Amino acid sequence: MKRLIDAAMGRTEPDLILKNAKVLNVFSERFEEKDVAICDGRIAGLGIYDGGNVVDLKGKYLVPGLLDGHIHLESSLLTPVQFERASLAHGTTGVMVDSHEIANVAGTDGIDYMMKLCEPLDMHVWFNLPSCVPACPLEETGEILEAEELEPYYDKPEVLGLAEVMNSIGVIDGDEKLLKKLADAKKRGRIIDGHAPFLSAKALCAYSAAGVRSDHECTEASEAIEKISRGQWIMVREGTAAKNLNKLLPICTPPYCYRAMFCTDDRHPEDLMNEGHIDAIIRKVVAKGIHPTMAIKMATFNTAAYFGLEGYGAVAPGYHADLTVFSDLESFRVEQVYIGGKLAAENGRVVNPKPDILPDDPKILQSFHSVSSD
């Protein structure tokens, strides 16, 4: 902390200075021409700084690293290493993962395996625990996860909460086993994600009263606005399979935009390579008339705020130095990505690609085949 303070004051040289940047201030929603001093993976200060390792951005835009509020890595049809290679170069520095697809066919072994594969990655991978395995009692996916099996995972620092509660009817009807999962998350002060298309009126009140705080299944602006008015956050989903952005564009403006973020849910390899990830959503939103500062804020600070990720999602003193650099507010072509103050990707390629790890456990390998064939 003292070294960070000294670097902020200019008493010691920071590890890195990104000079002459147009920095997005997500709090004032304005760009400011500043130098950014980075020390020990955190932002020390903004202003005029000199000395040490300097990268002159020559007036390029500098914004927080992009965050995906909800994604299934299995749906990308890629291993986590390959997913990082594709998405990190597009400015994504963190993703909120729900591994219910592999858990449906491999249970806790599948969750453990996905966590293991994500350990060496540069990008941040946070997990929300699968809440509905299976999604409903009629499914025959092969695995059943009860609250007792999920509860120990809350001790892992990468676990943020409980993932999409698809069985909204079970919540409303007071299913005791399902409510136990919600109670465990609430007891630990963790977030509970929702999944309740078309839920409205008293049923929505009951669902929200149980502690479910978000939804990524809205297909109409009126539905999203009602859910925001009942205390939920809305994840505007624009992925490979589901594309809801056009209908939800009205909530990308005040006052609703302050309770909204972006997610993909699923993103296939060809789309990641040809269009991008969260950066592609920002381009679409800006092209439709949403101010770039708000679009970027929804892709960064709002996501971090909803998930309680203190110190992420802003270019501000003391925050993690996860940063994205680009030259144009319309094309939003990502040129550099920093994670923890270190260059992680440049000009469409990751700097330190990790070696891929293929499944070697027969049960896990079979689960990958099952997910791919589905």
N, C-alpha and C positions, 0 to 999 in steps of 0.2 A: 504494500500500500504506500509506503514512504517513497519508494522508487517511482511509482506512478504519479504521486503528488509532485515530486521533484521534477519529473519530466514535464508535467503540466505547467509548472512554473518556469520552465526553461533553465533550471539549475543543473540538470543533467541531460545528456543527449538521449532522445528516445531511440527505440530500435529501428523505427521507420518513420519517415515523414512523407506523406502524400501531399505534394505541393500543388497550389493553383487549381484547386478543385471547385466545382459547383456542387456544394454539399446539400443534400436534402435534409432540412430540419422537419422531422415528422410532427413536432409539437406545434410549430407555427405554420406548417404546411407551405414553406417557402424554401427556395434555393438560396444559399449563402456562399459567397466566394471566400473560401478559407483554405488554410493548410490543416491537415489532420495529423497529429502526432500520436504514434502508437507505441506502447510499451508493455512488454510481458503479455501480449495477446489482447490487450484492452486499449481502448481509446483514452489517451491521456488528456488531450486538449484540442481545441480548435482555435485558430488565430493565425499568427505569423510565427513560424518555427524554422530553425536552421540547424545544420550540423548533422553528422552521422549519415546514415543511409537514406538518400533522398530519391524519390520517384516523382518527376514532374508530370502531372496529368494534363498540363497545358489547356486548362479550361474544360476538361471533360466532366461529366456528371458522376457524382459519387453518392451511392444510396446504400441502405442496409441490404444485407444478403436476403434473397427471396425465400419465402417459406410456403410449403404446401400444407394446408390445414388438415387434409385427410387423403390418404392414398393407401392402396394395397400394393406392395411391391410385387407380390406374386402376379398381379394383373399386368404388370409391365412385360411379363414373359422373359424377364432378365434376372440374372443373379444380382444381388446388391452391388457388387463390384462393377458390373456392366451398367447398371442403372446410374451409378455415380458418374461413370465416364460420360454418359449421355446428358445427364441433367446438371451436373456441377458446372460444366462449361457454359450453360445457359443461365447462370447466376443463382441457381438454387443452392443454398447453404444449409438448409434444414428441412426435414419432412416429418410429418406426424403419421406414423404407420399403424395400421390395424392388420394384424396377421391372421384374421379369422379364416381366410381361404385355406392356408396350409394347416391351421388348427382344426378345421372341419374334418380333415382326413388323417391328421397325424397328432392331434391333441397337443399337450404341452411339449412333446418332443419337437413338434414343428415350430412352436414359439421359441424354444431354446435354440434351435438351429438357426432361425432367422436372426436372432440376437447375436449369435456367434459370428455369422457372416458379416454383420454390420460393424463389428468391433474395430476392424482396421481402417474403416473409411475415414476420410477427411471431413466429409459433410456430417452434420449432426443428424442422427436418426433417433427420434423419440418414439416410444411405443405407447399405444393405448390398448388395453387388454381386451381380447374378444369377449363380448358380452353375451352373445347368442350362438353358442356352438352346441347343437345345430341351431339354425335360424328360427326354426319352429319345430314342434314335436313331430310333424309329418315327414320331415326330412330323414334320409337314411345315408348320411355322409360318413358314418362310421365312428365318430367321436362325440363324447358329451363332456363338457367342462362345467363343473359346478363351482360355486363361490369358494369352496375350500381349496380347490386346485389353483384358483386365480390369486387368492389372498397373499401368498408369499411373494408374488412378483412385485408388489408395491414397495418392497424393500430395495428394489433395483433403481438406481438414480435415473436411468433412461426411461422409466415408466411414469407417464404423466397422469393416467387415469383409466377410465373405462370407455371402450370404443362404442361405436354406433349401436344403440339399443333398438334393434330392429323389431323386437317383439313388443311393439307399443300396446297391443291389445293385452298382453300379459301384464304390463305395468298397470294399465287402467283397471284390469280385473283383479289386481292384487295378488298375482302369482308369488307365493312366498319365496321360492327358490330364486326367482329373478330379482325380487326386491332385496334379497340378502346380498346380491352382487352390488346393487346400487348403494345399499347401506354401508358396505365395506369401503366403497370409494368415498362416500360422503364422510365417513368417520375419519378418514385420513386426509380430508380436505382436497381430494382430487377431482378433476373435471370429469363430467359424464357427457359423452357425445350422444346425439340423437339421430334417429332415422325413422321419420314418421310422415310419409307423404300424405297430404290431404287432411291431416289431423286438424281439427278445428273445435271452436266453442268449448264446452265443458270437458270434452275429452282432451283437448290441448291443455286446459288448465290442470287436469289431473296428472298428465304426463310431465308438465313443467313443475308441478308441486312435488313430484318425486325426485327432483334435482337434475333433470335432463336439461342441459343448457345450450344445445346447438341443434342445427338441422342442416343437412346438405342435400335434401331431397325435394326442395321447393322447385316447382316448375312454373309458377305464376307469381308475379310481384305481390298480388293481394294476399296470397298465402304467406309469403315471406314477411310482409308487413305485419300481419296478424301475429306471427310467431315472435317477431321482434317486440311487439307491444305486450307480449306475455313473458318477456324477460329472456328470450332466447337470442343467441347469435346465429347469423345465417352464413353458411359457407356457399358462396356462389360457385357452382360446379361447372367446369368446362373441361371435360376430359376427352377420351377417345370414344367411349360408348355414349355417355350422357352429356349433352350440351345445353345448358340452361341459361347461358349468359344473356342472350338476346331478350328473353322474357323477364330476366331479373335486373336488367339495366337500371330501372328506376330506383333500386335500393343502393346503387353505387353513387347516389347523391345524398346530400344532407336532408334530414337528420339520420337516415337509416344507415348510411355508409359507415358511421361510427360503431355500428354493431355488426359489421359484415367483413368477410375475408374471402380469399380464393382457395379453391381446392380442385384437384383433378379426379380424385377417386380412383381412376385408372388412366394409364397413359402408355400406349403401345410403342414399340421401338421406332417404327417408321415415323410416327408423329413426333417423338422426342428428337429424332435426328433431323427431320425436315422442317418442323415448325417450332419446336422448343418445348419448354415446360411452363412454369409460371410466367416467364417473360412473354410467351405467346399470348397469354390471357391479358397481360398489360397492354400489349400492342392492340389487341381487339378492342379493349375498353377505351383506350385513348382515341382510336380511330372512330369510335361511336360518340365522341364528344365529351367523355369524362376527363376532368383535368388530370394531367400526369401525376401531380403530387398526391392526389387522392388515390389514384390507381395504385401507385407504389406503396402508399401507406397501408392500403388494404392488403397488400401482398407481403407486408413486413411487420410493422408495429402492431396492427390490429390482431394478427395471428398470434404474435408473441404475448400480447396482453390477455387474450382469451385463455391461452393455455398456462398463464402464470409464469412465463419464462422471463423472469427478472433479468435485465441486462442484455436482452436481445431485441432486435427489431428497430434500433435507432442508431444514428451516428451522433453519439453524445458522450461526454466524459464518463468513464467508468464502464461503458458498455463494451461487450465483446466486439472485437474488430473483425466482424464478418461483413464484407463489403462487396459491392458490385459496381463496376466502372463501365460506362458507355458514353457515346458521343452525341447521340441524337435522341430527342424526346419522342419522336414518331416511330422510327424504326426500332428503337430500343435494342440494338444489336450489342450484346454483351462482349466486352473486350478483355476485361480482367475480372477475376474473382479472388478475394482474399478471405481466408478463414483463420481466425486468431492472429491476424496481422501478417500472415504468410501467404505468398502468392500460390493459389491452388489451381487456377485455370487461366489460360490466356489464349485469345484468338481461336476459340472453339475446341481447345484440347486441355485436358487435365495435365498438370505439371508433373505429378508423381503418380502415374497409374498403378493401381495395386494388382498383383497377380490374382487371377480368378481362382475360385475354389469351387469345385464341383461336388455335389452330394455323394457321400460314400456309404451312408447308412441306407440299407434297402428300404426301410419304412419311409424315410424322408424322400428317397429317390422316387418311390412310387407316388408319393404325395405330389411331387412336382409334375409327374406325368398326368396325374388326375386333374390338377389345376389347369394345365396346358390344354388337355383335351376338352375340358369344359368351356 
